[in-house]
Amino acid sequence: MAEEAGTRSEQPGYYDRLQVSTETIDGVHVVTPAGEIDHHNVQPLSDALQPPQGRAIRTVVDLRRVTFMDSTGINTLLAAHQSHRASGGSLHIAAPSSVVIRLLSLVGIDQVIPCHDSLDSALGA
């Protein structure tokens, strides 16, 4: 069952610029943000990426619907990666757009967090 959370800000133009849905596919927690990830609206993504306390889980972040990401998004992914590793789980990135994968490559995230071309590939890894 998918859950969805949007963000609202008092600033005009930032209303619902990021939607985050979650579901479980074959035992894997899949987080799918859609829209822009920046410091105004990252909290729902950050919340969705937190592993349950003391449980090792496998999470895939499906980025195919992300149109923009700033350093806040990068830091959120790194923090989630570290949290998952500390609990014995793992975090994978799936289907980033060409704009997002370029950013991830420039800062070296693709060398730290496994990145996959598709959701199916990430689920099978």
Buried (B, 14 or more C-beta within 10 A) or exposed (E): EEEEBBBEEEEEEBEEBBBBBBEEEEEBBBBBBBBBBBEBBBBBBBEBBEBEEEEEBBBBBBBBBBBBBBEBBBEBBBBBBEBBEEBEBBBBBBBBBEEBBEBBEEEEBBEBBBBBEEBEBBBEE
